Amino acid sequence: MTDLLAIGNNTLAYDLTGDGPLVVLAHGIGDSRHAYRFLAPALVEAGYRVANLDIRGCGESSLGWDGYRRTDIAGDLVALVRHLGGPAVIIGHSISGGAATIAAATAPELIVGLVELAPFTRAVTYSFGALLTNNQYRSATVLLGRTVMTGSLTAWQKYLDRAYPIKPADWDDELARIGTVLREPGRMKALQSMCNSAPTDAGAQLGNVHCPVLVVEGSADPDFADPRAEADRIVADLPTGIGEVAVLDGVGHYPHAQAPNEPLAVAFPFLERTLNHA
């Protein structure tokens, strides 16, 4: 069942299932809460109350927001946790990893832990050497650029093909579902706006985060020339001792959909010591 949370004149769509400590799931650009179709049931079965959110402009959430920056999404995450009654751990993918960082920095009484999946949480640094030598990195960068510049759904779907080096069993249906949503008027514009929003607002807040943070990267993520180095940089900018890194071998930019058991294996111990004892 879809619930709606009013934010001004707009609405956020989310599902709430399970009982226990609260975990909020926030997906990445151009996606919807369906991205967590494998993680959400496993978290509920493990004894968590799971709020699975369509971030602003995506899925069943409304269009017409006044901004699509990480700071804007962070405000929505804080509003949802406050509405549901915290504290909560946020599991945020890609842009929502950066948004979760801002949420934790600005509402520490509500956000007690972060799991950032393939996050864009710092200013993007492109490697010209990798653009010359790493075909997947070069191809993903070019396709993302085409998507941002032209709003091409074909370019986005080709990017997804690279971002999922191994496809989930329902890939054809999932790709069709994503295409159907992005063909709705305004959805691609929201995607482009998010892609154009620099993660510097999130990077600036890393030093103000004081809850535990788990950064999960896939070793085959084509968005980063060196995924482990990107994760290590995020942790280095956090206060000492609160961040940790897990790198999943052969996994791309969507670990929660490509290989859900692997991020769950590292997330469950983190949730146990972070949320169950909060």
DONURO-441792 format. One record per residue (C-alpha): residue number from 1; chain; x, y, z. Coordinates in steps of 0.2 Angstrom, whole numbers. Each point is the difference from the previous one (the first is absolute). Example, Ala and Ser with C-alpha at 12.3 -4.5 7.8 and 13.67 -1.06 7.14 Angstrom:
2
<nr 1, kette A, X 62, Y -22, Z 39>
<nr 2, kette A, X 6, Y 17, Z -3>
***
This chain:
278
<nr 1, kette A, X 0, Y 0, Z 0>
<nr 2, kette A, X 7, Y 17, Z -5>
<nr 3, kette A, X 0, Y 14, Z 14>
<nr 4, kette A, X 1, Y 18, Z -4>
<nr 5, kette A, X 9, Y 14, Z 10>
<nr 6, kette A, X -4, Y 18, Z -5>
<nr 7, kette A, X 15, Y 12, Z -1>
<nr 8, kette A, X -7, Y 17, Z -4>
<nr 9, kette A, X -10, Y -2, Z -16>
<nr 10, kette A, X 9, Y -16, Z -5>
<nr 11, kette A, X -1, Y -18, Z 6>
<nr 12, kette A, X 12, Y -14, Z 3>
<nr 13, kette A, X -5, Y -18, Z -3>
<nr 14, kette A, X 6, Y -14, Z 11>
<nr 15, kette A, X -4, Y -18, Z 7>
<nr 16, kette A, X 1, Y -4, Z 18>
<nr 17, kette A, X 1, Y -18, Z 5>
<nr 18, kette A, X 6, Y -10, Z 15>
<nr 19, kette A, X 3, Y 3, Z 19>
<nr 20, kette A, X 15, Y 5, Z 9>
<nr 21, kette A, X 14, Y 13, Z -1>
<nr 22, kette A, X -2, Y 12, Z -15>
<nr 23, kette A, X 10, Y -2, Z -16>
<nr 24, kette A, X -4, Y 13, Z -14>
<nr 25, kette A, X 5, Y -5, Z -18>
<nr 26, kette A, X 4, Y 13, Z -13>
<nr 27, kette A, X 4, Y -4, Z -18>
<nr 28, kette A, X 11, Y 9, Z -13>
<nr 29, kette A, X -3, Y 10, Z -15>
<nr 30, kette A, X -13, Y -5, Z -13>
<nr 31, kette A, X -6, Y -14, Z 11>
<nr 32, kette A, X -14, Y -4, Z 12>
<nr 33, kette A, X -3, Y -9, Z 16>
<nr 34, kette A, X -2, Y -16, Z -10>
<nr 35, kette A, X 19, Y 0, Z -1>
<nr 36, kette A, X 0, Y -7, Z 18>
<nr 37, kette A, X -12, Y -14, Z -5>
<nr 38, kette A, X 13, Y -13, Z 7>
<nr 39, kette A, X 7, Y 9, Z 15>
<nr 40, kette A, X -17, Y 6, Z 8>
<nr 41, kette A, X -8, Y -17, Z 3>
<nr 42, kette A, X 17, Y -6, Z 7>
<nr 43, kette A, X 1, Y 14, Z 12>
<nr 44, kette A, X -18, Y -2, Z 5>
<nr 45, kette A, X 3, Y -19, Z 3>
<nr 46, kette A, X 15, Y 5, Z 11>
<nr 47, kette A, X -11, Y 10, Z 11>
<nr 48, kette A, X 1, Y 18, Z -6>
<nr 49, kette A, X -14, Y 12, Z -4>
<nr 50, kette A, X 4, Y 5, Z -18>
<nr 51, kette A, X -5, Y 17, Z -8>
<nr 52, kette A, X 4, Y -2, Z -19>
<nr 53, kette A, X -1, Y 17, Z -8>
<nr 54, kette A, X -2, Y 7, Z -18>
<nr 55, kette A, X 11, Y 16, Z 1>
<nr 56, kette A, X -7, Y 16, Z -6>
<nr 57, kette A, X -4, Y 0, Z -19>
<nr 58, kette A, X 2, Y -19, Z -1>
<nr 59, kette A, X -12, Y -15, Z 0>
<nr 60, kette A, X -17, Y 5, Z 7>
<nr 61, kette A, X 6, Y 16, Z 9>
<nr 62, kette A, X -5, Y 16, Z -8>
<nr 63, kette A, X 8, Y 11, Z -12>
<nr 64, kette A, X 2, Y 19, Z 1>
<nr 65, kette A, X 12, Y 1, Z 14>
<nr 66, kette A, X 10, Y 16, Z 2>
<nr 67, kette A, X 17, Y -9, Z 0>
<nr 68, kette A, X 8, Y -17, Z -2>
<nr 69, kette A, X 16, Y 2, Z 9>
<nr 70, kette A, X 6, Y -12, Z 14>
<nr 71, kette A, X -4, Y 14, Z 13>
<nr 72, kette A, X -18, Y -1, Z -7>
<nr 73, kette A, X -1, Y -19, Z 1>
<nr 74, kette A, X 8, Y 1, Z 17>
<nr 75, kette A, X -14, Y 11, Z 7>
<nr 76, kette A, X -13, Y -13, Z -7>
<nr 77, kette A, X 9, Y -14, Z 9>
<nr 78, kette A, X 0, Y 9, Z 16>
<nr 79, kette A, X -18, Y 4, Z -2>
<nr 80, kette A, X -4, Y -18, Z -3>
<nr 81, kette A, X 9, Y -6, Z 15>
<nr 82, kette A, X -8, Y 13, Z 11>
<nr 83, kette A, X -17, Y -4, Z -6>
<nr 84, kette A, X 3, Y -19, Z 3>
<nr 85, kette A, X 9, Y 2, Z 17>
<nr 86, kette A, X 19, Y -2, Z 0>
<nr 87, kette A, X 13, Y -4, Z 3>
<nr 88, kette A, X 4, Y -8, Z -16>
<nr 89, kette A, X 15, Y -7, Z -11>
<nr 90, kette A, X -1, Y 6, Z -18>
<nr 91, kette A, X 6, Y -11, Z -14>
<nr 92, kette A, X 3, Y 12, Z -15>
<nr 93, kette A, X 5, Y -4, Z -17>
<nr 94, kette A, X 10, Y 11, Z -11>
<nr 95, kette A, X -7, Y 18, Z 1>
<nr 96, kette A, X -9, Y -6, Z 16>
<nr 97, kette A, X 16, Y -5, Z 8>
<nr 98, kette A, X 5, Y 19, Z -1>
<nr 99, kette A, X -17, Y 5, Z 6>
<nr 100, kette A, X 0, Y -12, Z 15>
<nr 101, kette A, X 17, Y 8, Z 5>
<nr 102, kette A, X -8, Y 17, Z 1>
<nr 103, kette A, X -15, Y -7, Z 9>
<nr 104, kette A, X 11, Y -8, Z 13>
<nr 105, kette A, X 10, Y 16, Z 2>
<nr 106, kette A, X -15, Y 11, Z 2>
<nr 107, kette A, X -11, Y -11, Z 10>
<nr 108, kette A, X 11, Y -11, Z 11>
<nr 109, kette A, X -14, Y -3, Z 13>
<nr 110, kette A, X -10, Y -9, Z -14>
<nr 111, kette A, X 14, Y -8, Z -11>
<nr 112, kette A, X 11, Y -12, Z 10>
<nr 113, kette A, X 8, Y -9, Z -14>
<nr 114, kette A, X 4, Y 0, Z -19>
<nr 115, kette A, X 2, Y -14, Z -13>
<nr 116, kette A, X 6, Y 9, Z -16>
<nr 117, kette A, X -1, Y -11, Z -16>
<nr 118, kette A, X 11, Y 6, Z -14>
<nr 119, kette A, X -2, Y 17, Z 6>
<nr 120, kette A, X 3, Y 17, Z -8>
<nr 121, kette A, X 5, Y 9, Z 16>
<nr 122, kette A, X 15, Y 10, Z -6>
<nr 123, kette A, X 4, Y 11, Z -14>
<nr 124, kette A, X 2, Y -11, Z -15>
<nr 125, kette A, X 19, Y -2, Z -6>
<nr 126, kette A, X 2, Y -7, Z -17>
<nr 127, kette A, X 15, Y -10, Z -5>
<nr 128, kette A, X 7, Y 4, Z -17>
<nr 129, kette A, X 11, Y -15, Z 0>
<nr 130, kette A, X -14, Y -11, Z 4>
<nr 131, kette A, X -11, Y 8, Z -14>
<nr 132, kette A, X 14, Y -6, Z -12>
<nr 133, kette A, X 3, Y -17, Z 7>
<nr 134, kette A, X -16, Y -6, Z 9>
<nr 135, kette A, X -14, Y -3, Z -13>
<nr 136, kette A, X -14, Y -2, Z 12>
<nr 137, kette A, X 4, Y 16, Z 9>
<nr 138, kette A, X 2, Y 9, Z -16>
<nr 139, kette A, X -16, Y -7, Z -7>
<nr 140, kette A, X -10, Y 3, Z 16>
<nr 141, kette A, X 6, Y 18, Z 1>
<nr 142, kette A, X -4, Y 4, Z -18>
<nr 143, kette A, X -18, Y -8, Z 1>
<nr 144, kette A, X -3, Y 10, Z 16>
<nr 145, kette A, X 5, Y 16, Z -9>
<nr 146, kette A, X -12, Y -4, Z -14>
<nr 147, kette A, X -14, Y -3, Z 12>
<nr 148, kette A, X 3, Y 17, Z 9>
<nr 149, kette A, X 2, Y 10, Z -16>
<nr 150, kette A, X -14, Y -8, Z -11>
<nr 151, kette A, X -12, Y -9, Z 12>
<nr 152, kette A, X 3, Y -16, Z -10>
<nr 153, kette A, X -9, Y -15, Z 7>
<nr 154, kette A, X 10, Y -11, Z -11>
<nr 155, kette A, X 16, Y 7, Z 6>
<nr 156, kette A, X -6, Y -3, Z 18>
<nr 157, kette A, X -4, Y -18, Z -3>
<nr 158, kette A, X 17, Y -3, Z -8>
<nr 159, kette A, X 8, Y 8, Z 15>
<nr 160, kette A, X -10, Y -12, Z 11>
<nr 161, kette A, X 6, Y -15, Z -10>
<nr 162, kette A, X 18, Y 5, Z 5>
<nr 163, kette A, X -5, Y 4, Z 18>
<nr 164, kette A, X -7, Y -18, Z 2>
<nr 165, kette A, X 15, Y -11, Z -5>
<nr 166, kette A, X -11, Y -15, Z 5>
<nr 167, kette A, X -19, Y 2, Z -2>
<nr 168, kette A, X -13, Y -5, Z 12>
<nr 169, kette A, X -12, Y -14, Z -5>
<nr 170, kette A, X -14, Y 12, Z -4>
<nr 171, kette A, X 11, Y 12, Z -10>
<nr 172, kette A, X -11, Y 2, Z -15>
<nr 173, kette A, X -15, Y 4, Z 10>
<nr 174, kette A, X 9, Y 12, Z 11>
<nr 175, kette A, X 8, Y 9, Z -15>
<nr 176, kette A, X -17, Y 1, Z -8>
<nr 177, kette A, X -8, Y 7, Z 16>
<nr 178, kette A, X 14, Y 13, Z 2>
<nr 179, kette A, X -3, Y 6, Z -18>
<nr 180, kette A, X -19, Y 1, Z 3>
<nr 181, kette A, X 2, Y 11, Z 15>
<nr 182, kette A, X 13, Y 11, Z -9>
<nr 183, kette A, X -11, Y 3, Z -15>
<nr 184, kette A, X -13, Y 9, Z 12>
<nr 185, kette A, X 1, Y 19, Z -4>
<nr 186, kette A, X 12, Y 8, Z 12>
<nr 187, kette A, X 9, Y -16, Z 7>
<nr 188, kette A, X 15, Y 1, Z -12>
<nr 189, kette A, X 2, Y 19, Z 4>
<nr 190, kette A, X 1, Y -5, Z 19>
<nr 191, kette A, X 13, Y -12, Z -4>
<nr 192, kette A, X 10, Y 13, Z -10>
<nr 193, kette A, X -2, Y 12, Z 14>
<nr 194, kette A, X 7, Y -12, Z 13>
<nr 195, kette A, X 15, Y -5, Z -12>
<nr 196, kette A, X 4, Y 19, Z -1>
<nr 197, kette A, X 0, Y 2, Z 19>
<nr 198, kette A, X 18, Y 0, Z 6>
<nr 199, kette A, X 3, Y -10, Z 16>
<nr 200, kette A, X 10, Y 14, Z 8>
<nr 201, kette A, X -14, Y 3, Z 12>
<nr 202, kette A, X 2, Y -18, Z 7>
<nr 203, kette A, X 18, Y 1, Z 0>
<nr 204, kette A, X 0, Y 16, Z 10>
<nr 205, kette A, X -10, Y -9, Z 14>
<nr 206, kette A, X 11, Y -16, Z 2>
<nr 207, kette A, X 9, Y 8, Z 14>
<nr 208, kette A, X -16, Y 3, Z 9>
<nr 209, kette A, X -6, Y -18, Z 0>
<nr 210, kette A, X 2, Y -8, Z 17>
<nr 211, kette A, X -10, Y -17, Z -2>
<nr 212, kette A, X 8, Y -16, Z -7>
<nr 213, kette A, X 2, Y -1, Z -19>
<nr 214, kette A, X 2, Y -15, Z -11>
<nr 215, kette A, X 5, Y 4, Z -18>
<nr 216, kette A, X -3, Y -15, Z -12>
<nr 217, kette A, X 8, Y 0, Z -17>
<nr 218, kette A, X 0, Y -12, Z -14>
<nr 219, kette A, X 17, Y -4, Z -8>
<nr 220, kette A, X -8, Y 1, Z -17>
<nr 221, kette A, X -9, Y 16, Z 2>
<nr 222, kette A, X 3, Y 10, Z -16>
<nr 223, kette A, X -4, Y 16, Z 7>
<nr 224, kette A, X 17, Y 1, Z 9>
<nr 225, kette A, X 17, Y -2, Z -6>
<nr 226, kette A, X 4, Y -8, Z 16>
<nr 227, kette A, X -15, Y -5, Z 11>
<nr 228, kette A, X 10, Y -4, Z 15>
<nr 229, kette A, X 10, Y 16, Z 0>
<nr 230, kette A, X -16, Y 10, Z -2>
<nr 231, kette A, X -7, Y -9, Z 16>
<nr 232, kette A, X 16, Y 3, Z 9>
<nr 233, kette A, X -1, Y 18, Z -4>
<nr 234, kette A, X -17, Y 1, Z 7>
<nr 235, kette A, X 5, Y -8, Z 17>
<nr 236, kette A, X 16, Y 11, Z 1>
<nr 237, kette A, X -11, Y 15, Z 0>
<nr 238, kette A, X -11, Y -6, Z 14>
<nr 239, kette A, X 5, Y 2, Z 18>
<nr 240, kette A, X 13, Y -13, Z 5>
<nr 241, kette A, X -7, Y -17, Z 4>
<nr 242, kette A, X -18, Y 1, Z -6>
<nr 243, kette A, X 2, Y -6, Z -18>
<nr 244, kette A, X 3, Y -17, Z -7>
<nr 245, kette A, X 2, Y -7, Z -18>
<nr 246, kette A, X -7, Y -16, Z -8>
<nr 247, kette A, X 5, Y -4, Z -18>
<nr 248, kette A, X -10, Y -13, Z -9>
<nr 249, kette A, X 10, Y -10, Z -13>
<nr 250, kette A, X -7, Y 1, Z -18>
<nr 251, kette A, X -15, Y 10, Z 5>
<nr 252, kette A, X -5, Y 16, Z -9>
<nr 253, kette A, X -9, Y 16, Z 4>
<nr 254, kette A, X -16, Y -9, Z 6>
<nr 255, kette A, X 5, Y -12, Z 14>
<nr 256, kette A, X -17, Y -1, Z 8>
<nr 257, kette A, X -8, Y -6, Z -17>
<nr 258, kette A, X 15, Y -10, Z -8>
<nr 259, kette A, X 6, Y -10, Z 15>
<nr 260, kette A, X -12, Y 4, Z 15>
<nr 261, kette A, X 7, Y -13, Z 11>
<nr 262, kette A, X 17, Y 8, Z 0>
<nr 263, kette A, X -5, Y 17, Z 7>
<nr 264, kette A, X -11, Y -8, Z 12>
<nr 265, kette A, X 14, Y -10, Z 7>
<nr 266, kette A, X 9, Y 15, Z 5>
<nr 267, kette A, X -15, Y 11, Z 4>
<nr 268, kette A, X -8, Y -12, Z 13>
<nr 269, kette A, X 15, Y 1, Z 12>
<nr 270, kette A, X 1, Y 18, Z -2>
<nr 271, kette A, X -19, Y 2, Z 3>
<nr 272, kette A, X 1, Y -11, Z 16>
<nr 273, kette A, X 13, Y 10, Z 8>
<nr 274, kette A, X -6, Y 17, Z -6>
<nr 275, kette A, X -19, Y 0, Z 1>
<nr 276, kette A, X -4, Y -14, Z 12>
<nr 277, kette A, X 10, Y 8, Z 13>
<nr 278, kette A, X -4, Y 18, Z -4>
***
